[in-house]
Amino acid sequence: MGLTLVDLYLRFLLILVTKYKYMKKDCFILGTRPTIIKLAPIIKKTNAFVIHTGQHKELADNMYKLFNIKPDIDLKMMKKNQDISEFLSECIYKLNKIVKKNKFERIWVHGDTMSCLAGAIVASMNKITLIHNESGLRSYDKNNPFPEETTRILIDNMADILFAPTKRAVKNLKKENIKGKIYMVGNTVVDALEMFKKKLPKKRPIEEKYILATIHRRESFGNDIIEIFKALKELSKTTKVILPVHPNPNVQKAIKEIGLETIKPIDYKTFLWYLRDCEYVCSDSGGIQEEVPSFNKKIIVLRKTTERPETIESGYGILVNKLEKQHILKTINKFIKIKTPNKKNPFGNGDSSKKILKTIKKNV
């Protein structure tokens, strides 16, 4: 039986759609939970090719579902106790093969992850315009955070277009003589946050008072993370501590050693729900430092340095630069007595993705 006109038309549409899919001009390379959250507001507004490296697996899958984004390619690169150099080299090789098969005009990366660095290197090797979102963050200590401080400096130096979140970030880039075009746009994490803020349940996640905590930084592995968990264990004797457990085996080993109660990893919307109603936050996360001002919450930054000093300067955060149990507890007890500043979020008001896409349109 021959093909009908309808069959031929449907086949033509399939070929056209498939071809169009691989003619997308913009390619987003991402692989971690925070990167997905921060790039989602831009991806949702574009017809882009999305590559997920698989740097995070379960955590990333939940984020894609939440934002209703389906990656065009998943490299599935996550391995147990994977070495940084092994991941980077393999990621560069795999991304380069994909990029060479497509005619991308722009490659987008975000922040300071290994996926981001691999994408930047591949863009540079193939002479493709590189866009770096969340550029210009600096702690000026290559070991804190590690290896992110070195990673972001390398990416900024390769980028053609740099979207910086704050005036300080712009100043950092100009001081370093970065050659790409620099634009201050705020941070897209505020855009993501605003997408869900009004949709959160009106009731509290739990009735009793609680502290929200997240711990995962690589540079803290060893004695520092043990001291952090000892402090959280002490806090839990008087106030409940909500600690979503990070899948990294080094984190889980330390938690088990201290005997700290945890909850399973939660999606972004649920995390914001817990953030909204907590007493305060104890965290070594960079992204949470950008989110707490939008909920008028305080954060105790459990790190030796921070590349987001705006949170500290605005009065929403304090840096615990000595990771020792008694010092952490003393810092917390002192800081929580200070009134919450109730100021605007220094990282923007939720229109960063709009500014970014408007800038790109002007540059095309």
C-alpha positions in Angstrom: 0.0 0.0 0.0 1.4 3.4 -1.0 1.8 6.4 1.3 -1.1 8.8 1.5 -0.7 12.6 1.2 -1.3 12.8 5.0 1.5 10.2 5.6 3.9 12.2 3.4 3.0 15.5 5.1 3.5 14.0 8.6 6.9 12.6 7.5 7.9 16.0 6.1 6.9 17.7 9.4 9.0 15.1 11.3 12.0 15.8 9.2 11.5 19.5 9.5 11.1 19.4 13.3 14.2 17.2 13.7 16.3 19.4 11.5 15.0 22.5 13.3 15.9 21.0 16.6 19.5 20.7 15.6 19.6 24.2 14.1 19.1 25.9 17.4 21.4 28.8 17.6 21.9 28.8 21.4 23.3 26.0 23.4 23.1 25.8 27.2 25.6 23.6 29.0 24.7 22.7 32.6 24.9 19.9 35.0 24.3 20.8 38.6 21.1 21.5 40.6 22.0 25.2 41.3 22.9 25.8 37.6 19.6 24.4 36.5 17.7 26.7 38.9 19.6 29.8 37.8 19.5 29.1 34.0 15.9 27.9 33.9 14.3 31.4 33.8 16.4 32.1 30.6 15.9 28.7 29.0 12.2 28.9 29.5 12.2 32.1 27.4 14.3 30.7 24.5 14.3 28.0 21.9 17.6 26.6 22.9 19.5 23.3 22.7 20.1 22.0 26.3 23.0 19.7 27.2 23.0 18.2 30.7 26.4 16.8 31.6 25.1 14.8 34.5 27.3 16.3 37.2 24.4 15.9 39.5 21.9 13.1 38.8 18.9 12.7 41.2 19.1 16.4 42.3 19.1 17.6 38.7 16.3 15.3 37.5 14.0 16.8 40.1 14.9 20.4 39.0 14.2 19.7 35.3 10.8 18.2 36.2 10.0 21.2 38.4 10.8 23.7 35.6 9.4 21.5 32.9 12.6 21.4 30.9 13.8 18.4 29.0 17.5 18.4 28.0 18.2 17.5 24.4 21.2 15.5 25.5 22.1 13.9 28.8 25.7 12.9 29.0 25.1 10.9 32.2 28.6 11.5 33.5 28.1 11.2 37.2 30.3 8.5 38.8 30.8 7.6 42.5 33.8 9.5 44.0 34.7 10.9 40.6 38.0 12.8 40.3 37.7 16.4 39.2 40.3 16.2 36.4 38.7 12.9 35.1 35.3 14.6 34.9 36.7 17.7 33.2 38.7 15.9 30.5 35.9 13.5 29.7 33.3 16.3 29.6 35.4 18.4 27.2 35.8 15.4 24.9 32.1 14.6 24.9 30.9 18.2 24.5 33.3 18.9 21.7 31.9 16.0 19.7 28.3 17.4 20.1 29.3 21.0 19.4 31.1 20.0 16.1 28.0 18.3 14.8 25.8 21.5 15.4 26.0 25.0 14.2 25.6 26.9 17.5 26.1 30.6 17.4 26.3 31.0 21.2 27.2 28.7 24.1 25.8 29.6 27.5 27.4 28.6 30.8 26.7 29.6 34.3 28.8 30.1 37.4 31.8 28.0 38.4 31.1 24.3 38.0 33.3 21.8 36.1 30.5 21.5 33.5 30.7 25.2 33.1 34.4 25.2 32.6 34.2 22.3 30.1 31.6 24.2 28.1 33.7 27.4 28.1 36.8 25.5 26.9 34.8 23.8 24.1 33.3 27.2 23.0 36.7 28.7 22.9 38.2 25.8 20.9 35.4 26.1 18.4 35.5 29.9 18.2 31.9 30.1 19.3 30.6 33.1 21.2 30.7 32.3 24.9 28.1 33.8 27.3 28.9 33.6 31.1 26.0 34.2 33.4 26.8 35.1 37.1 30.3 36.4 36.2 32.6 38.5 38.3 32.2 36.7 41.7 35.5 36.7 43.7 36.7 35.6 47.1 40.3 36.2 46.1 41.3 32.9 47.8 41.9 30.1 45.3 41.3 27.5 48.0 38.0 28.9 49.3 35.7 28.0 47.6 37.7 25.2 45.9 37.9 24.7 43.0 35.2 27.3 42.1 37.4 30.4 42.6 39.9 29.3 40.0 37.2 28.0 37.7 35.2 31.2 37.5 38.3 33.3 36.8 39.2 31.0 33.9 35.7 31.2 32.5 35.5 35.0 32.8 38.7 35.3 30.8 37.3 33.2 28.0 33.8 34.8 27.9 32.7 37.2 25.1 29.6 38.3 27.0 29.6 38.5 30.8 26.4 39.0 32.8 27.4 40.1 36.3 24.9 40.2 39.2 26.1 43.2 41.1 28.2 46.4 40.9 30.9 44.7 42.9 31.0 41.9 40.4 31.3 44.4 37.5 34.1 46.2 39.4 36.0 42.9 39.9 35.9 42.1 36.2 37.0 45.6 35.1 39.8 45.6 37.7 41.1 42.3 36.1 41.0 43.8 32.6 38.5 41.2 31.3 38.1 41.8 27.6 34.5 40.6 27.0 31.4 42.8 27.1 30.2 43.3 30.7 26.6 43.9 31.8 25.1 44.2 35.2 21.8 42.4 35.3 21.2 41.0 38.8 21.1 37.3 39.5 18.6 34.9 37.8 18.2 33.0 41.0 15.8 35.8 42.1 13.8 35.2 38.9 13.5 31.5 39.7 12.5 32.2 43.3 9.8 34.6 42.2 8.4 32.0 39.9 7.4 29.9 43.0 7.2 32.4 45.9 3.5 33.2 45.5 2.6 29.5 44.8 4.0 28.2 48.1 1.5 26.6 50.5 0.1 29.1 53.1 0.6 26.7 56.0 4.0 26.1 57.5 5.9 22.9 56.4 6.0 21.9 60.1 4.4 23.5 63.2 7.4 23.7 65.5 10.2 26.3 65.1 13.2 25.2 63.1 16.6 26.1 61.6 17.2 25.4 57.9 20.7 24.0 57.2 22.5 22.9 54.0 26.2 21.7 54.0 28.1 20.4 51.0 31.3 22.4 50.3 34.3 20.4 49.1 36.9 22.6 50.8 35.3 21.7 54.2 35.6 18.0 53.9 37.5 16.6 56.9 37.7 18.2 60.3 35.9 21.4 59.2 32.7 19.6 58.2 32.8 17.6 61.4 33.0 20.8 63.5 30.0 22.2 61.5 27.9 19.2 62.2 28.9 19.2 65.8 27.6 22.7 66.1 24.3 21.8 64.3 24.0 18.8 66.6 24.2 21.2 69.6 21.7 23.6 68.1 19.3 20.7 67.5 19.0 20.1 71.3 17.0 23.3 71.7 15.6 24.0 68.2 14.8 21.5 65.4 17.3 21.5 62.6 16.0 20.7 59.1 19.0 19.4 57.1 18.3 18.0 53.6 21.1 15.5 53.2 23.5 16.1 50.2 24.3 12.9 48.2 28.0 13.4 48.4 29.5 10.4 50.3 31.9 12.6 52.2 29.0 14.7 53.6 27.0 11.6 54.4 30.0 9.9 56.2 30.4 13.0 58.4 26.7 13.2 59.2 26.7 9.5 60.2 29.8 10.0 62.4 28.1 12.9 64.4 24.7 11.2 64.4 22.8 14.2 63.0 19.1 13.8 61.9 18.5 14.6 58.3 15.7 14.7 55.7 15.8 13.4 52.1 16.8 15.9 49.4 14.0 18.2 48.5 13.0 20.0 45.3 13.5 23.7 44.9 9.9 24.7 45.5 9.8 22.7 48.8 13.1 24.2 49.8 11.7 27.7 49.3 8.7 26.7 51.5 11.1 25.7 54.3 13.1 28.8 53.8 10.1 31.1 54.1 9.1 29.8 57.5 12.5 29.0 59.2 13.9 31.0 62.1 17.3 31.4 60.2 19.6 29.6 57.9 23.0 27.9 58.5 24.6 27.1 55.2 27.8 27.0 53.1 25.8 27.4 49.9 26.4 30.3 47.6 22.9 30.4 46.1 21.2 30.5 49.4 23.1 33.7 50.3 21.4 35.2 47.3 17.9 33.9 48.2 17.6 34.7 51.9 17.0 38.5 51.4 13.9 37.8 49.3 12.4 36.1 52.4 13.9 38.6 54.9 15.8 35.8 56.6 19.3 35.7 58.2 22.0 33.4 57.1 25.0 32.1 59.1 27.6 31.5 56.3 29.5 28.4 57.3 32.6 29.2 55.3 36.0 30.9 55.6 35.3 33.3 52.8 32.4 34.3 50.6 32.3 35.6 47.0 28.9 37.2 47.8 29.8 39.8 50.4 26.7 41.8 49.4 24.7 39.5 51.7 27.0 40.3 54.6 27.1 44.0 53.9 23.3 44.2 53.7 23.0 42.8 57.2 21.3 39.5 56.1 24.4 37.3 56.7 27.4 36.8 58.9 30.5 34.9 57.9 31.8 32.3 60.3 35.4 32.4 59.2 36.6 29.9 61.7 35.0 26.5 61.4 35.1 25.4 65.0 32.1 24.3 67.0 32.2 26.8 69.9 33.1 29.7 67.6 30.2 28.8 65.3 27.7 28.6 68.2 29.0 31.9 69.7 28.6 33.7 66.3 25.1 32.3 65.8 23.9 33.3 69.3 25.2 36.8 68.8 23.9 37.3 65.2 20.3 36.1 65.8 19.8 38.8 68.4 20.3 41.5 65.8 17.1 42.7 64.0 16.6 41.5 60.5 17.3 44.4 58.1 14.2 44.1 55.9 16.0 45.6 52.9 15.7 44.9 49.1 17.5 41.9 47.8 21.0 43.2 46.6 21.0 40.5 43.9 17.9 41.9 42.0 14.1 41.9 41.9 13.3 39.1 39.5 13.8 40.7 36.1 17.4 39.5 35.4 16.4 37.0 32.6 14.5 39.8 30.9 17.5 42.1 31.0 19.8 39.3 29.7 17.6 38.4 26.7 17.1 42.1 25.9 20.9 42.6 25.8 21.4 39.5 23.6 18.8 40.8 21.2 20.6 44.1 20.9 23.9 42.3 20.3 22.6 40.0 17.5 
